[in-house]
Amino acid sequence: MNELFQKVEGFQWDEGNIDKNWLKHKVLHLECEQIFFNKPLIVVDDKEHSDQEKRWFALGRTNANRKLFVAFTTRSNNIRVISARDMNKKEKRVYNEKVKKNTDL
């Protein structure tokens, strides 16, 4: 995962996607960004949705401890969020188990 973020310089938002997660799931774009700076962060290859471009999904928490699922790609050394929503029950269980096993995250 470290190699994924080594070249990242920031986030890429445009008018077409900056508000869509708020409108659909009540997730602000700043909350999406926060999970990448808070530990623990779980990042997994999203092989099912990587036909056109390489995609990943992340399970993480905001500064307010809101647990989010964020699907993203990288473009021009920036993270581009594709979608974001609250974690479902299964994702929360996976995230919480990872936290318990790796208290140093």
C-alpha positions as CSV (number, residue, x, y, z in Angstrom):
1,M,0.0,0.0,0.0
2,N,2.9,2.4,0.7
3,E,4.0,2.4,-2.9
4,L,0.4,3.4,-3.9
5,F,0.6,6.6,-1.9
6,Q,4.3,7.4,-2.5
7,K,3.6,9.5,-5.6
8,V,0.3,11.0,-4.4
9,E,0.4,14.8,-4.2
10,G,-3.2,15.5,-3.4
11,F,-6.8,15.0,-4.4
12,Q,-8.6,15.6,-7.7
13,W,-12.1,17.0,-7.6
14,D,-14.1,18.6,-10.3
15,E,-17.6,20.1,-10.4
16,G,-19.0,16.8,-11.7
17,N,-18.0,14.7,-8.7
18,I,-17.3,17.1,-5.7
19,D,-20.9,17.1,-4.5
20,K,-22.2,13.7,-5.7
21,N,-21.3,11.8,-2.6
22,W,-23.0,14.5,-0.5
23,L,-26.2,14.3,-2.6
24,K,-26.3,10.5,-2.6
25,H,-24.8,9.5,0.8
26,K,-24.4,12.8,2.8
27,V,-20.6,12.4,2.7
28,L,-18.6,15.7,2.3
29,H,-15.6,15.7,0.0
30,L,-13.4,16.7,3.0
31,E,-14.6,13.6,4.9
32,C,-13.4,11.5,2.0
33,E,-10.0,13.1,2.2
34,Q,-9.7,12.7,5.9
35,I,-9.8,8.9,5.9
36,F,-6.5,8.8,4.0
37,F,-4.8,10.6,6.9
38,N,-6.3,8.7,9.8
39,K,-5.3,5.3,11.0
40,P,-6.3,2.6,10.6
41,L,-6.8,2.7,6.9
42,I,-7.5,-0.5,4.9
43,V,-6.9,-0.3,1.2
44,V,-7.8,-3.2,-1.1
45,D,-7.5,-3.7,-4.9
46,D,-10.9,-3.4,-6.5
47,K,-10.2,-6.0,-9.3
48,E,-13.9,-6.2,-10.2
49,H,-14.1,-2.5,-11.2
50,S,-10.6,-2.1,-12.6
51,D,-11.5,-2.7,-16.3
52,Q,-10.9,0.9,-17.6
53,E,-8.5,2.0,-14.9
54,K,-6.9,0.7,-11.7
55,R,-9.2,1.1,-8.8
56,W,-9.1,0.5,-5.0
57,F,-11.4,0.8,-2.1
58,A,-10.6,2.0,1.3
59,L,-12.1,1.5,4.7
60,G,-11.2,4.3,7.1
61,R,-12.5,6.9,9.6
62,T,-13.0,10.6,9.5
63,N,-11.7,13.0,12.1
64,A,-15.2,12.7,13.7
65,N,-14.7,8.8,13.7
66,R,-17.3,8.3,11.0
67,K,-16.4,5.0,9.3
68,L,-16.5,5.3,5.5
69,F,-16.1,3.1,2.4
70,V,-14.3,5.1,-0.4
71,A,-13.8,3.8,-3.9
72,F,-11.0,5.6,-5.7
73,T,-8.4,5.7,-8.4
74,T,-5.3,7.7,-9.0
75,R,-4.8,10.2,-11.8
76,S,-1.9,12.5,-12.4
77,N,-0.5,11.7,-8.9
78,N,-3.8,12.6,-7.2
79,I,-6.4,10.5,-5.5
80,R,-9.7,10.8,-7.3
81,V,-12.7,9.6,-5.3
82,I,-15.2,7.7,-7.3
83,S,-17.8,7.1,-4.5
84,A,-18.0,7.3,-0.8
85,R,-20.6,6.1,1.7
86,D,-20.9,4.9,5.3
87,M,-19.5,1.4,5.8
88,N,-22.1,-1.4,5.8
89,K,-22.2,-3.9,8.7
90,K,-19.8,-6.4,7.0
91,E,-17.3,-3.7,6.3
92,K,-17.5,-2.4,9.8
93,R,-16.9,-5.9,11.2
94,V,-13.8,-6.3,8.9
95,Y,-12.5,-2.9,9.9
96,N,-13.1,-3.4,13.6
97,E,-11.4,-6.9,13.5
98,K,-8.4,-5.3,11.7
99,V,-8.2,-2.6,14.4
100,K,-8.3,-5.3,17.2
101,K,-5.5,-7.4,15.6
102,N,-3.3,-4.4,14.8
103,T,-3.4,-2.0,17.6
104,D,-0.3,-0.2,16.2
105,L,-2.2,0.9,13.0
